[in-house]
Amino acid sequence: MVICLVFQTGILEIYKERIGERVISSINQEIEEEKQRLEFIKKYMQVVIDTAETNKEQFMEKMKDIFKDEDWVESAGYSQLLTSASFYQLSRSELESLIKALPKPYFARVDFTSREAGGMEKLYFGKTSLFQRDNQEQLIIDWRSPIANLYYEGRLGEVSYTSEGETYDGTISLKRQFIIEDGELLDIRDIDVTTVDELLQESLAGSSANRLTEIVATIQEEQNQIIRADLNKPIIVQGAAGSGKTTIALHRISYFLYHYKDVFQPEQLLILAPSFLFLDYISEALPELGVEKVRQMTFQGYVEEVLGKKIKLTEDTKLRDILKDQQFVHISSIKGSSLFQGVLDHYVEEIKTSLMVHEDFRVDKFKLYTAKQFNHLLYNEYTYLPLYKRIEKLKKVLQNQVRLNKDKMLKKVVQHYEVRIDRALNWKGDEKKRKQYISLALDKKEARINDLKMEIKKAVQDYMSYFDKRDIWTLYKELYSDPDRLVQYSDHKLSKKEALELCESSQNIFSKKKYELEDLGPILYLYAKIYGVKPEKKAKNVVIDEAQDYSFLQLQGLKTALETDMFTLVGDLAQGIHSYRGITDWQEVRKSIFPRAIYRELKKSYRTTVEIMNEANQLLKRLSTSFPEVEPIIRHGKPPVFLEITSDEEWAEQMSNQVRKLKEEKFNTFAIITKTEEDAAIVNSILKQHTELDLYLLEETTSIPKDKIVIVPSYLAKGLEFDAVFAVTYNEVYSDNHEIDIKLLYVVMTRALHRLILMGKQKRAFIL
């Protein structure tokens, strides 16, 4: 049974014939009780908020003012409840969460009878918790709490949930969803075992706002399991287009911070996004989830932060060039491979070997530390440290040796001269010569002591000058100076031809004082191994979106630099348009980088309609790698259509008419997605010349406007979604002879929530 009540329409006349007057009366009573409870909760929350920074006297006055018109304010229970608000001590973050929750305090109710405790509890779930301080009764339970699993995964009847290692059994007799907007209760839905989640259906049927939003009220069971998966292990999520993997990753951060709020600060977490455009896209969801203080940047931005320097990159044209020169792409992909990690490891070992010392550490004539002792610490005791961190630690060891032996050395010098002076004093020979000898000895003593003091000051510095630190740029460039050495470092897995091409192409780029994107992974890995990363640049937990576009060595470099394996990787191999440098198999990542990782798959799509997803699934069948068909949530719409471009003017008119019709259907967000940025620029120029459409050409560093039709190349559209998508081929076409084309088109088609319109000079340009 589902109860769906829209209160603006008045009473439940339409149900009377079907379910009877008595049932209607009971329903009306429940509605009234829920409305009264909501009003009370809102006022209680307002009291708590208003009095969080006021004294007790001001609180009592405020309480009387807010509840002055309520008959039930005289109730002893309510009076006690309200008084407890005066002792509600809030942190700044808790206060902010409460303020954000005020327009929509909760979204669900579960009636639960615990087998252990007995007695039925009415549990209300929201984005934050609210409870009475005097008796700890929960008025609202945070969605991230263990008991919230009753809502997300529980069914009517016998259930259980786990909290702090203990399992609690009981029975659910009611699951109820609320639609509350601006503090007003609009709908109530009671859900039984057979009910489709209508709240989810309505959410999916709504219009996109060009921004990612939180989904705490509509989290599905398989999504919930990923959010709540073991927080002490890394997790890899292979998620279909539209499966909510980005949203789930952000909710997992929120869940993590909730459970470790006493241990971790948000600033200790890191989100790595594919572009600044994507960071802008998720920006509104972060405050809603209380994770806005989490550090957010691109991979390049993080590498630059670690190295303390902006890195000039060559224009990344490989996606454009890949069809022309597969060998070029292969050479470029080597830098991100596990094979190249082996090359770097050999290189680091060679650098280590070159630092072996052969001379003892002496201050003047005093031997304080042998070369053997020094090398033992360097190569055996301090292996847990990056190479130059070991050198820094050894410098402190030598400084300590000098400090411990300083007085002894000076004392020995003094004793040496005092013995000579004593002998002179007792000498029976010529008095004049004796005095000259003593005077000379005293002068030598003073000079010797001064020389020794000077030597003590600079001995460590002089000895450590052998280890003059070369910067990362010098070391990295030297790696490509000798092809034979690369072959040797690769254990001959690289051919001489490959090594030569790798050296020549890299040196050509370096000569322009630039690097290519593929260099960033090796540079980060090498830097972490040799120099180490400053503590303030590290993170305790990392979320990477579009992880399939990361190279093996980028992920290994991050793990090494951050010194943690606590990663949440979300991606879709079917959308791996940078597969020439990215991940093609999660198993290699699990085996070699994150062996402790949990692996999960999301096959359901919550974004597109059945009709659009069916077409997109046909593309997946054309890929050489087998991917399971994406399962669209049952939401139907119009099938994709193809419109032919015959002339610029006619096409522009077609576009204007289509946008007008879609706006009449109450769709708000639109994207024109081309294959390449060149086509995007042409389309932008033509439509601006021949239409009045409000257009905006998206680039990687721009923000997404809320009130314009965006034009975006396919590879920048990943992760975004729009009510209606116009897939346009003007000069470029998609070919089923190239997997990247198939994946790009798959990305384009799965950006659409409700409508997909294909526009081109020929239908086969879309592999149809």
Buried (B, 14 or more C-beta within 10 A) or exposed (E): EEBEBEBEEEEBEEBEEEBEEEEBEEBEEBBEEBBEBBBBBBBBBBBBBBBBEEEEEEBBEBBEEBBEEBEEBEEEEBBEBBBBBBEBEBEEBBBBBBBBBBEBBBBBBBBBEBEEEEEBBEBBBBBBBBBBEEEEEBBBBBBBBBBBBBBBBBEBEEBEBEEEEEEBEBBBEBBBBBBBEEBBBEBBBBBEEEBEBBBBBBBBEEBBEBBBBBBBBBBBEBBBBBBBBEBEEBBBBBBBBBBBBBBBBBBBBBBBBBBBBEEBEBEBBBBBBBBBBBBBBBBBBBBBBBBBBBBBBBBBBBBBBBBEEEBEBBEBEBBBBBEEEEEBBEBBBBBBBBBBBBBBBBBBEEBBEEBEBEEBBBBEEBEBBBEEBBBEBBBEEBEEBBBBBBBBBBBEBBBEBBEEBBEEBBEEBBEBBEEBBEEBEEEEEEEEEBEEBBEEBEEBBEEBBEEBEEBBEEBBEEBBEEBEBEEBBEBBBEBBEEBEBBBBBBEEBBEEEBBBBBBEBBEEBBEEEBBBBBBBBBBBBBBBBBBBBEEEBBBBBBBBBBBBBBBBBBBBBBBBBBBBBBBBBBBBBBBBBBBBBBBEEBEEBBEEBBEEBBBBBBBBBBBBBBBBBBBBBBBBEBBEEEBEBBBBBEBEBEEBEBBEBEEBEEBBEBBBEBBEEBEEEEBBBBBBBBBBBBBBBBBBEBBBEBBEBEBBBBBBEBBBEEEBBBBBBBBBBBBBBBBBBBBBBBEBBBBBEEBBBBBBBBBBBBBBBBBBBBBBBEEEBBBB
